[in-house]
Amino acid sequence: MRGAASLTRQLVILARRYGITLAAPARLPLAPPPTHPSLILEGIASAPEIDVDRVRFAPFCFGKSLPASLPLLIEHSRPAGTATVHYDQQGILRVRTSPLSGDNARFPAFSIGARNIQFSIVDADYRSSFHANVTSAELTEISATQYPHLPAARVLKRTPPAASDAFHDLMLRKVDALSRLTALMLTLQKEATR
């Protein structure tokens, strides 16, 4: 079967049939404030385990060639940087973020965004073990979150960026600031000549 809406609908139907409520993800505490101005987060984005929504993403289900980079969001809404992903030998999707600063570097877990989902329902006749098995999906984003739907999707490592990464990040911020300043100066100059 295809589509996230269809997947959700079928799981809701099964939950109603068996009179159960699907669990909400637990809130995890933020990590302590970082001692370094920016950190790179690494960990697990997806693993072939059943999550709190009763969805399991099969190993390697995001295709043989993964995107070079993906948007990194905070709680699936606020942009925070970029993420790179790769599979390990078991088909677990690993993630590494661009350098994050402040509270963005404190999030304890990851979550994925996907579309073009193909799935099958497993154990539909069993109240305790029914779930959707996603066999194919296209990754759209990675999020840092306090509410992981998959308990295994955790930040496992926080490291300061290498000096070259930190310099590159600093230069990008300076270019962005100069671009905004130039745009502001052009706007002020246009207003002054009116």
PyMOL commands that place a pseudoatom at each C-alpha (Angstrom):
pseudoatom trace, name=CA, resn=MET, resi=1, chain=A, elem=C, hetatm=0, pos=[0.000, 0.000, 0.000]
pseudoatom trace, name=CA, resn=ARG, resi=2, chain=A, elem=C, hetatm=0, pos=[1.051, 3.604, -0.479]
pseudoatom trace, name=CA, resn=GLY, resi=3, chain=A, elem=C, hetatm=0, pos=[0.963, 6.866, 1.397]
pseudoatom trace, name=CA, resn=ALA, resi=4, chain=A, elem=C, hetatm=0, pos=[1.333, 8.216, 4.908]
pseudoatom trace, name=CA, resn=ALA, resi=5, chain=A, elem=C, hetatm=0, pos=[-2.381, 9.047, 5.150]
pseudoatom trace, name=CA, resn=SER, resi=6, chain=A, elem=C, hetatm=0, pos=[-3.333, 5.467, 4.264]
pseudoatom trace, name=CA, resn=LEU, resi=7, chain=A, elem=C, hetatm=0, pos=[-0.818, 4.108, 6.788]
pseudoatom trace, name=CA, resn=THR, resi=8, chain=A, elem=C, hetatm=0, pos=[-2.201, 6.301, 9.567]
pseudoatom trace, name=CA, resn=ARG, resi=9, chain=A, elem=C, hetatm=0, pos=[-5.812, 5.487, 8.656]
pseudoatom trace, name=CA, resn=GLN, resi=10, chain=A, elem=C, hetatm=0, pos=[-5.209, 1.723, 8.749]
pseudoatom trace, name=CA, resn=LEU, resi=11, chain=A, elem=C, hetatm=0, pos=[-3.414, 1.862, 12.100]
pseudoatom trace, name=CA, resn=VAL, resi=12, chain=A, elem=C, hetatm=0, pos=[-6.227, 3.979, 13.585]
pseudoatom trace, name=CA, resn=ILE, resi=13, chain=A, elem=C, hetatm=0, pos=[-8.792, 1.454, 12.321]
pseudoatom trace, name=CA, resn=LEU, resi=14, chain=A, elem=C, hetatm=0, pos=[-6.885, -1.426, 13.939]
pseudoatom trace, name=CA, resn=ALA, resi=15, chain=A, elem=C, hetatm=0, pos=[-6.433, 0.492, 17.208]
pseudoatom trace, name=CA, resn=ARG, resi=16, chain=A, elem=C, hetatm=0, pos=[-10.197, 1.166, 17.337]
pseudoatom trace, name=CA, resn=ARG, resi=17, chain=A, elem=C, hetatm=0, pos=[-10.984, -2.452, 16.505]
pseudoatom trace, name=CA, resn=TYR, resi=18, chain=A, elem=C, hetatm=0, pos=[-8.933, -3.603, 19.489]
pseudoatom trace, name=CA, resn=GLY, resi=19, chain=A, elem=C, hetatm=0, pos=[-9.983, -0.721, 21.777]
pseudoatom trace, name=CA, resn=ILE, resi=20, chain=A, elem=C, hetatm=0, pos=[-6.489, 0.571, 22.369]
pseudoatom trace, name=CA, resn=THR, resi=21, chain=A, elem=C, hetatm=0, pos=[-4.973, 4.038, 22.309]
pseudoatom trace, name=CA, resn=LEU, resi=22, chain=A, elem=C, hetatm=0, pos=[-1.691, 4.462, 20.487]
pseudoatom trace, name=CA, resn=ALA, resi=23, chain=A, elem=C, hetatm=0, pos=[0.976, 5.770, 22.848]
pseudoatom trace, name=CA, resn=ALA, resi=24, chain=A, elem=C, hetatm=0, pos=[2.243, 9.330, 22.600]
pseudoatom trace, name=CA, resn=PRO, resi=25, chain=A, elem=C, hetatm=0, pos=[6.007, 9.802, 22.516]
pseudoatom trace, name=CA, resn=ALA, resi=26, chain=A, elem=C, hetatm=0, pos=[7.632, 10.493, 25.873]
pseudoatom trace, name=CA, resn=ARG, resi=27, chain=A, elem=C, hetatm=0, pos=[9.331, 13.847, 26.448]
pseudoatom trace, name=CA, resn=LEU, resi=28, chain=A, elem=C, hetatm=0, pos=[13.068, 13.567, 27.007]
pseudoatom trace, name=CA, resn=PRO, resi=29, chain=A, elem=C, hetatm=0, pos=[15.011, 16.243, 28.908]
pseudoatom trace, name=CA, resn=LEU, resi=30, chain=A, elem=C, hetatm=0, pos=[17.399, 18.534, 27.082]
pseudoatom trace, name=CA, resn=ALA, resi=31, chain=A, elem=C, hetatm=0, pos=[21.110, 17.866, 27.533]
pseudoatom trace, name=CA, resn=PRO, resi=32, chain=A, elem=C, hetatm=0, pos=[23.015, 20.280, 29.789]
pseudoatom trace, name=CA, resn=PRO, resi=33, chain=A, elem=C, hetatm=0, pos=[24.061, 23.583, 28.176]
pseudoatom trace, name=CA, resn=PRO, resi=34, chain=A, elem=C, hetatm=0, pos=[27.050, 23.001, 25.899]
pseudoatom trace, name=CA, resn=THR, resi=35, chain=A, elem=C, hetatm=0, pos=[30.502, 24.026, 27.083]
pseudoatom trace, name=CA, resn=HIS, resi=36, chain=A, elem=C, hetatm=0, pos=[31.567, 24.714, 23.488]
pseudoatom trace, name=CA, resn=PRO, resi=37, chain=A, elem=C, hetatm=0, pos=[29.969, 27.434, 21.278]
pseudoatom trace, name=CA, resn=SER, resi=38, chain=A, elem=C, hetatm=0, pos=[28.794, 24.838, 18.747]
pseudoatom trace, name=CA, resn=LEU, resi=39, chain=A, elem=C, hetatm=0, pos=[28.447, 21.071, 18.612]
pseudoatom trace, name=CA, resn=ILE, resi=40, chain=A, elem=C, hetatm=0, pos=[27.866, 18.434, 15.956]
pseudoatom trace, name=CA, resn=LEU, resi=41, chain=A, elem=C, hetatm=0, pos=[25.260, 15.863, 16.970]
pseudoatom trace, name=CA, resn=GLU, resi=42, chain=A, elem=C, hetatm=0, pos=[25.503, 12.261, 15.808]
pseudoatom trace, name=CA, resn=GLY, resi=43, chain=A, elem=C, hetatm=0, pos=[23.189, 9.351, 16.400]
pseudoatom trace, name=CA, resn=ILE, resi=44, chain=A, elem=C, hetatm=0, pos=[20.407, 7.164, 15.092]
pseudoatom trace, name=CA, resn=ALA, resi=45, chain=A, elem=C, hetatm=0, pos=[17.679, 8.656, 12.899]
pseudoatom trace, name=CA, resn=SER, resi=46, chain=A, elem=C, hetatm=0, pos=[15.803, 5.428, 12.093]
pseudoatom trace, name=CA, resn=ALA, resi=47, chain=A, elem=C, hetatm=0, pos=[16.128, 1.764, 13.029]
pseudoatom trace, name=CA, resn=PRO, resi=48, chain=A, elem=C, hetatm=0, pos=[14.089, -1.314, 12.082]
pseudoatom trace, name=CA, resn=GLU, resi=49, chain=A, elem=C, hetatm=0, pos=[12.117, -1.325, 15.333]
pseudoatom trace, name=CA, resn=ILE, resi=50, chain=A, elem=C, hetatm=0, pos=[8.432, -0.713, 15.982]
pseudoatom trace, name=CA, resn=ASP, resi=51, chain=A, elem=C, hetatm=0, pos=[7.881, 2.848, 17.233]
pseudoatom trace, name=CA, resn=VAL, resi=52, chain=A, elem=C, hetatm=0, pos=[5.155, 4.272, 19.501]
pseudoatom trace, name=CA, resn=ASP, resi=53, chain=A, elem=C, hetatm=0, pos=[2.920, 4.792, 16.440]
pseudoatom trace, name=CA, resn=ARG, resi=54, chain=A, elem=C, hetatm=0, pos=[3.278, 1.070, 15.610]
pseudoatom trace, name=CA, resn=VAL, resi=55, chain=A, elem=C, hetatm=0, pos=[5.353, 1.804, 12.525]
pseudoatom trace, name=CA, resn=ARG, resi=56, chain=A, elem=C, hetatm=0, pos=[8.556, -0.003, 11.603]
pseudoatom trace, name=CA, resn=PHE, resi=57, chain=A, elem=C, hetatm=0, pos=[10.888, 1.341, 8.902]
pseudoatom trace, name=CA, resn=ALA, resi=58, chain=A, elem=C, hetatm=0, pos=[12.586, -1.667, 7.321]
pseudoatom trace, name=CA, resn=PRO, resi=59, chain=A, elem=C, hetatm=0, pos=[16.393, -1.742, 6.927]
pseudoatom trace, name=CA, resn=PHE, resi=60, chain=A, elem=C, hetatm=0, pos=[17.584, 0.194, 3.862]
pseudoatom trace, name=CA, resn=CYS, resi=61, chain=A, elem=C, hetatm=0, pos=[13.986, 1.302, 3.076]
pseudoatom trace, name=CA, resn=PHE, resi=62, chain=A, elem=C, hetatm=0, pos=[15.106, 4.820, 2.101]
pseudoatom trace, name=CA, resn=GLY, resi=63, chain=A, elem=C, hetatm=0, pos=[16.804, 3.529, -1.039]
pseudoatom trace, name=CA, resn=LYS, resi=64, chain=A, elem=C, hetatm=0, pos=[20.296, 2.630, -2.132]
pseudoatom trace, name=CA, resn=SER, resi=65, chain=A, elem=C, hetatm=0, pos=[21.415, 6.227, -2.661]
pseudoatom trace, name=CA, resn=LEU, resi=66, chain=A, elem=C, hetatm=0, pos=[20.615, 8.608, 0.158]
pseudoatom trace, name=CA, resn=PRO, resi=67, chain=A, elem=C, hetatm=0, pos=[20.450, 12.418, -0.293]
pseudoatom trace, name=CA, resn=ALA, resi=68, chain=A, elem=C, hetatm=0, pos=[23.810, 14.217, 0.010]
pseudoatom trace, name=CA, resn=SER, resi=69, chain=A, elem=C, hetatm=0, pos=[22.251, 16.379, 2.731]
pseudoatom trace, name=CA, resn=LEU, resi=70, chain=A, elem=C, hetatm=0, pos=[18.845, 17.007, 4.226]
pseudoatom trace, name=CA, resn=PRO, resi=71, chain=A, elem=C, hetatm=0, pos=[17.294, 19.960, 6.044]
pseudoatom trace, name=CA, resn=LEU, resi=72, chain=A, elem=C, hetatm=0, pos=[17.754, 19.741, 9.800]
pseudoatom trace, name=CA, resn=LEU, resi=73, chain=A, elem=C, hetatm=0, pos=[14.739, 21.073, 11.686]
pseudoatom trace, name=CA, resn=ILE, resi=74, chain=A, elem=C, hetatm=0, pos=[13.850, 21.495, 15.326]
pseudoatom trace, name=CA, resn=GLU, resi=75, chain=A, elem=C, hetatm=0, pos=[10.666, 19.537, 16.149]
pseudoatom trace, name=CA, resn=HIS, resi=76, chain=A, elem=C, hetatm=0, pos=[9.783, 19.285, 12.422]
pseudoatom trace, name=CA, resn=SER, resi=77, chain=A, elem=C, hetatm=0, pos=[9.165, 23.025, 12.172]
pseudoatom trace, name=CA, resn=ARG, resi=78, chain=A, elem=C, hetatm=0, pos=[12.108, 25.396, 12.713]
pseudoatom trace, name=CA, resn=PRO, resi=79, chain=A, elem=C, hetatm=0, pos=[15.191, 25.245, 10.420]
pseudoatom trace, name=CA, resn=ALA, resi=80, chain=A, elem=C, hetatm=0, pos=[18.445, 24.644, 12.298]
pseudoatom trace, name=CA, resn=GLY, resi=81, chain=A, elem=C, hetatm=0, pos=[21.002, 23.507, 9.716]
pseudoatom trace, name=CA, resn=THR, resi=82, chain=A, elem=C, hetatm=0, pos=[21.681, 20.442, 7.619]
pseudoatom trace, name=CA, resn=ALA, resi=83, chain=A, elem=C, hetatm=0, pos=[22.086, 16.732, 8.250]
pseudoatom trace, name=CA, resn=THR, resi=84, chain=A, elem=C, hetatm=0, pos=[23.935, 13.979, 6.460]
pseudoatom trace, name=CA, resn=VAL, resi=85, chain=A, elem=C, hetatm=0, pos=[22.777, 10.383, 6.716]
pseudoatom trace, name=CA, resn=HIS, resi=86, chain=A, elem=C, hetatm=0, pos=[24.192, 6.940, 5.980]
pseudoatom trace, name=CA, resn=TYR, resi=87, chain=A, elem=C, hetatm=0, pos=[23.318, 3.322, 6.674]
pseudoatom trace, name=CA, resn=ASP, resi=88, chain=A, elem=C, hetatm=0, pos=[25.330, 1.063, 8.915]
pseudoatom trace, name=CA, resn=GLN, resi=89, chain=A, elem=C, hetatm=0, pos=[25.687, -2.642, 8.059]
pseudoatom trace, name=CA, resn=GLN, resi=90, chain=A, elem=C, hetatm=0, pos=[22.330, -3.520, 9.670]
pseudoatom trace, name=CA, resn=GLY, resi=91, chain=A, elem=C, hetatm=0, pos=[20.422, -0.884, 7.690]
pseudoatom trace, name=CA, resn=ILE, resi=92, chain=A, elem=C, hetatm=0, pos=[20.111, 1.484, 10.637]
pseudoatom trace, name=CA, resn=LEU, resi=93, chain=A, elem=C, hetatm=0, pos=[20.008, 5.091, 9.439]
pseudoatom trace, name=CA, resn=ARG, resi=94, chain=A, elem=C, hetatm=0, pos=[22.747, 7.147, 11.122]
pseudoatom trace, name=CA, resn=VAL, resi=95, chain=A, elem=C, hetatm=0, pos=[22.755, 10.959, 11.159]
pseudoatom trace, name=CA, resn=ARG, resi=96, chain=A, elem=C, hetatm=0, pos=[25.357, 13.718, 11.593]
pseudoatom trace, name=CA, resn=THR, resi=97, chain=A, elem=C, hetatm=0, pos=[24.297, 17.361, 11.900]
pseudoatom trace, name=CA, resn=SER, resi=98, chain=A, elem=C, hetatm=0, pos=[25.959, 20.575, 10.862]
pseudoatom trace, name=CA, resn=PRO, resi=99, chain=A, elem=C, hetatm=0, pos=[27.356, 22.547, 13.844]
pseudoatom trace, name=CA, resn=LEU, resi=100, chain=A, elem=C, hetatm=0, pos=[24.558, 23.648, 16.186]
pseudoatom trace, name=CA, resn=SER, resi=101, chain=A, elem=C, hetatm=0, pos=[24.727, 26.287, 18.893]
pseudoatom trace, name=CA, resn=GLY, resi=102, chain=A, elem=C, hetatm=0, pos=[22.798, 27.177, 22.036]
pseudoatom trace, name=CA, resn=ASP, resi=103, chain=A, elem=C, hetatm=0, pos=[19.650, 25.228, 22.808]
pseudoatom trace, name=CA, resn=ASN, resi=104, chain=A, elem=C, hetatm=0, pos=[19.687, 23.614, 19.344]
pseudoatom trace, name=CA, resn=ALA, resi=105, chain=A, elem=C, hetatm=0, pos=[22.726, 21.579, 20.457]
pseudoatom trace, name=CA, resn=ARG, resi=106, chain=A, elem=C, hetatm=0, pos=[20.868, 20.279, 23.535]
pseudoatom trace, name=CA, resn=PHE, resi=107, chain=A, elem=C, hetatm=0, pos=[18.193, 18.121, 21.895]
pseudoatom trace, name=CA, resn=PRO, resi=108, chain=A, elem=C, hetatm=0, pos=[18.400, 14.458, 22.947]
pseudoatom trace, name=CA, resn=ALA, resi=109, chain=A, elem=C, hetatm=0, pos=[16.862, 12.613, 19.991]
pseudoatom trace, name=CA, resn=PHE, resi=110, chain=A, elem=C, hetatm=0, pos=[16.106, 12.552, 16.278]
pseudoatom trace, name=CA, resn=SER, resi=111, chain=A, elem=C, hetatm=0, pos=[13.012, 12.076, 14.145]
pseudoatom trace, name=CA, resn=ILE, resi=112, chain=A, elem=C, hetatm=0, pos=[12.600, 11.666, 10.395]
pseudoatom trace, name=CA, resn=GLY, resi=113, chain=A, elem=C, hetatm=0, pos=[10.252, 13.159, 7.838]
pseudoatom trace, name=CA, resn=ALA, resi=114, chain=A, elem=C, hetatm=0, pos=[9.350, 10.954, 4.870]
pseudoatom trace, name=CA, resn=ARG, resi=115, chain=A, elem=C, hetatm=0, pos=[6.986, 10.823, 1.901]
pseudoatom trace, name=CA, resn=ASN, resi=116, chain=A, elem=C, hetatm=0, pos=[6.120, 8.417, -0.929]
pseudoatom trace, name=CA, resn=ILE, resi=117, chain=A, elem=C, hetatm=0, pos=[5.712, 5.698, 1.659]
pseudoatom trace, name=CA, resn=GLN, resi=118, chain=A, elem=C, hetatm=0, pos=[5.041, 2.089, 0.655]
pseudoatom trace, name=CA, resn=PHE, resi=119, chain=A, elem=C, hetatm=0, pos=[4.047, -0.274, 3.450]
pseudoatom trace, name=CA, resn=SER, resi=120, chain=A, elem=C, hetatm=0, pos=[2.220, -3.414, 4.492]
pseudoatom trace, name=CA, resn=ILE, resi=121, chain=A, elem=C, hetatm=0, pos=[0.245, -4.157, 7.642]
pseudoatom trace, name=CA, resn=VAL, resi=122, chain=A, elem=C, hetatm=0, pos=[1.740, -6.955, 9.737]
pseudoatom trace, name=CA, resn=ASP, resi=123, chain=A, elem=C, hetatm=0, pos=[-0.178, -9.066, 12.285]
pseudoatom trace, name=CA, resn=ALA, resi=124, chain=A, elem=C, hetatm=0, pos=[-3.503, -7.312, 11.653]
pseudoatom trace, name=CA, resn=ASP, resi=125, chain=A, elem=C, hetatm=0, pos=[-5.291, -10.105, 13.526]
pseudoatom trace, name=CA, resn=TYR, resi=126, chain=A, elem=C, hetatm=0, pos=[-3.233, -9.693, 16.695]
pseudoatom trace, name=CA, resn=ARG, resi=127, chain=A, elem=C, hetatm=0, pos=[-4.044, -6.939, 19.181]
pseudoatom trace, name=CA, resn=SER, resi=128, chain=A, elem=C, hetatm=0, pos=[-0.596, -6.858, 20.770]
pseudoatom trace, name=CA, resn=SER, resi=129, chain=A, elem=C, hetatm=0, pos=[1.628, -6.980, 17.686]
pseudoatom trace, name=CA, resn=PHE, resi=130, chain=A, elem=C, hetatm=0, pos=[-0.094, -5.285, 14.723]
pseudoatom trace, name=CA, resn=HIS, resi=131, chain=A, elem=C, hetatm=0, pos=[2.043, -2.650, 12.994]
pseudoatom trace, name=CA, resn=ALA, resi=132, chain=A, elem=C, hetatm=0, pos=[2.879, -1.091, 9.648]
pseudoatom trace, name=CA, resn=ASN, resi=133, chain=A, elem=C, hetatm=0, pos=[6.106, -2.205, 7.998]
pseudoatom trace, name=CA, resn=VAL, resi=134, chain=A, elem=C, hetatm=0, pos=[7.464, 0.546, 5.716]
pseudoatom trace, name=CA, resn=THR, resi=135, chain=A, elem=C, hetatm=0, pos=[9.344, -1.063, 2.836]
pseudoatom trace, name=CA, resn=SER, resi=136, chain=A, elem=C, hetatm=0, pos=[10.088, 2.084, 0.826]
pseudoatom trace, name=CA, resn=ALA, resi=137, chain=A, elem=C, hetatm=0, pos=[10.089, 5.810, 1.601]
pseudoatom trace, name=CA, resn=GLU, resi=138, chain=A, elem=C, hetatm=0, pos=[11.759, 9.035, 0.544]
pseudoatom trace, name=CA, resn=LEU, resi=139, chain=A, elem=C, hetatm=0, pos=[13.482, 11.034, 3.291]
pseudoatom trace, name=CA, resn=THR, resi=140, chain=A, elem=C, hetatm=0, pos=[12.507, 14.712, 3.355]
pseudoatom trace, name=CA, resn=GLU, resi=141, chain=A, elem=C, hetatm=0, pos=[14.125, 15.983, 6.575]
pseudoatom trace, name=CA, resn=ILE, resi=142, chain=A, elem=C, hetatm=0, pos=[15.703, 15.100, 9.890]
pseudoatom trace, name=CA, resn=SER, resi=143, chain=A, elem=C, hetatm=0, pos=[14.580, 16.782, 13.091]
pseudoatom trace, name=CA, resn=ALA, resi=144, chain=A, elem=C, hetatm=0, pos=[16.183, 17.198, 16.476]
pseudoatom trace, name=CA, resn=THR, resi=145, chain=A, elem=C, hetatm=0, pos=[13.472, 16.501, 19.034]
pseudoatom trace, name=CA, resn=GLN, resi=146, chain=A, elem=C, hetatm=0, pos=[12.550, 15.988, 22.656]
pseudoatom trace, name=CA, resn=TYR, resi=147, chain=A, elem=C, hetatm=0, pos=[9.684, 13.685, 21.592]
pseudoatom trace, name=CA, resn=PRO, resi=148, chain=A, elem=C, hetatm=0, pos=[11.153, 10.747, 19.641]
pseudoatom trace, name=CA, resn=HIS, resi=149, chain=A, elem=C, hetatm=0, pos=[8.571, 8.343, 18.253]
pseudoatom trace, name=CA, resn=LEU, resi=150, chain=A, elem=C, hetatm=0, pos=[11.320, 5.716, 18.006]
pseudoatom trace, name=CA, resn=PRO, resi=151, chain=A, elem=C, hetatm=0, pos=[13.066, 5.203, 21.363]
pseudoatom trace, name=CA, resn=ALA, resi=152, chain=A, elem=C, hetatm=0, pos=[16.306, 4.132, 19.607]
pseudoatom trace, name=CA, resn=ALA, resi=153, chain=A, elem=C, hetatm=0, pos=[16.504, 7.423, 17.643]
pseudoatom trace, name=CA, resn=ARG, resi=154, chain=A, elem=C, hetatm=0, pos=[18.867, 9.126, 20.073]
pseudoatom trace, name=CA, resn=VAL, resi=155, chain=A, elem=C, hetatm=0, pos=[21.764, 11.530, 19.968]
pseudoatom trace, name=CA, resn=LEU, resi=156, chain=A, elem=C, hetatm=0, pos=[24.728, 9.309, 20.817]
pseudoatom trace, name=CA, resn=LYS, resi=157, chain=A, elem=C, hetatm=0, pos=[27.603, 11.761, 20.448]
pseudoatom trace, name=CA, resn=ARG, resi=158, chain=A, elem=C, hetatm=0, pos=[28.164, 15.526, 20.722]
pseudoatom trace, name=CA, resn=THR, resi=159, chain=A, elem=C, hetatm=0, pos=[31.478, 16.855, 19.447]
pseudoatom trace, name=CA, resn=PRO, resi=160, chain=A, elem=C, hetatm=0, pos=[32.899, 20.302, 18.713]
pseudoatom trace, name=CA, resn=PRO, resi=161, chain=A, elem=C, hetatm=0, pos=[33.448, 20.866, 14.999]
pseudoatom trace, name=CA, resn=ALA, resi=162, chain=A, elem=C, hetatm=0, pos=[36.949, 20.609, 13.581]
pseudoatom trace, name=CA, resn=ALA, resi=163, chain=A, elem=C, hetatm=0, pos=[38.728, 23.950, 13.277]
pseudoatom trace, name=CA, resn=SER, resi=164, chain=A, elem=C, hetatm=0, pos=[38.134, 24.019, 9.515]
pseudoatom trace, name=CA, resn=ASP, resi=165, chain=A, elem=C, hetatm=0, pos=[34.393, 23.353, 10.025]
pseudoatom trace, name=CA, resn=ALA, resi=166, chain=A, elem=C, hetatm=0, pos=[34.178, 26.080, 12.660]
pseudoatom trace, name=CA, resn=PHE, resi=167, chain=A, elem=C, hetatm=0, pos=[35.997, 28.547, 10.374]
pseudoatom trace, name=CA, resn=HIS, resi=168, chain=A, elem=C, hetatm=0, pos=[33.674, 27.678, 7.458]
pseudoatom trace, name=CA, resn=ASP, resi=169, chain=A, elem=C, hetatm=0, pos=[30.602, 28.111, 9.687]
pseudoatom trace, name=CA, resn=LEU, resi=170, chain=A, elem=C, hetatm=0, pos=[31.904, 31.474, 10.953]
pseudoatom trace, name=CA, resn=MET, resi=171, chain=A, elem=C, hetatm=0, pos=[32.561, 32.702, 7.404]
pseudoatom trace, name=CA, resn=LEU, resi=172, chain=A, elem=C, hetatm=0, pos=[29.052, 31.689, 6.305]
pseudoatom trace, name=CA, resn=ARG, resi=173, chain=A, elem=C, hetatm=0, pos=[27.566, 33.645, 9.209]
pseudoatom trace, name=CA, resn=LYS, resi=174, chain=A, elem=C, hetatm=0, pos=[29.703, 36.697, 8.352]
pseudoatom trace, name=CA, resn=VAL, resi=175, chain=A, elem=C, hetatm=0, pos=[28.733, 36.564, 4.663]
pseudoatom trace, name=CA, resn=ASP, resi=176, chain=A, elem=C, hetatm=0, pos=[25.070, 36.311, 5.688]
pseudoatom trace, name=CA, resn=ALA, resi=177, chain=A, elem=C, hetatm=0, pos=[25.429, 39.296, 8.042]
pseudoatom trace, name=CA, resn=LEU, resi=178, chain=A, elem=C, hetatm=0, pos=[27.205, 41.348, 5.360]
pseudoatom trace, name=CA, resn=SER, resi=179, chain=A, elem=C, hetatm=0, pos=[24.496, 40.461, 2.815]
pseudoatom trace, name=CA, resn=ARG, resi=180, chain=A, elem=C, hetatm=0, pos=[21.781, 41.663, 5.192]
pseudoatom trace, name=CA, resn=LEU, resi=181, chain=A, elem=C, hetatm=0, pos=[23.740, 44.826, 5.973]
pseudoatom trace, name=CA, resn=THR, resi=182, chain=A, elem=C, hetatm=0, pos=[24.248, 45.548, 2.255]
pseudoatom trace, name=CA, resn=ALA, resi=183, chain=A, elem=C, hetatm=0, pos=[20.530, 45.053, 1.570]
pseudoatom trace, name=CA, resn=LEU, resi=184, chain=A, elem=C, hetatm=0, pos=[19.665, 47.411, 4.436]
pseudoatom trace, name=CA, resn=MET, resi=185, chain=A, elem=C, hetatm=0, pos=[22.117, 50.041, 3.173]
pseudoatom trace, name=CA, resn=LEU, resi=186, chain=A, elem=C, hetatm=0, pos=[20.676, 49.831, -0.361]
pseudoatom trace, name=CA, resn=THR, resi=187, chain=A, elem=C, hetatm=0, pos=[17.150, 50.237, 1.020]
pseudoatom trace, name=CA, resn=LEU, resi=188, chain=A, elem=C, hetatm=0, pos=[18.204, 53.266, 3.088]
pseudoatom trace, name=CA, resn=GLN, resi=189, chain=A, elem=C, hetatm=0, pos=[19.998, 54.794, 0.101]
pseudoatom trace, name=CA, resn=LYS, resi=190, chain=A, elem=C, hetatm=0, pos=[16.888, 54.375, -2.101]
pseudoatom trace, name=CA, resn=GLU, resi=191, chain=A, elem=C, hetatm=0, pos=[14.719, 56.018, 0.560]
pseudoatom trace, name=CA, resn=ALA, resi=192, chain=A, elem=C, hetatm=0, pos=[17.177, 58.892, 0.949]
pseudoatom trace, name=CA, resn=THR, resi=193, chain=A, elem=C, hetatm=0, pos=[17.145, 59.658, -2.788]
pseudoatom trace, name=CA, resn=ARG, resi=194, chain=A, elem=C, hetatm=0, pos=[13.347, 59.927, -2.959]
for i in range(1, 194): cmd.bond("trace and resi %d" % i, "trace and resi %d" % (i + 1))
show_as sticks, trace
zoom trace
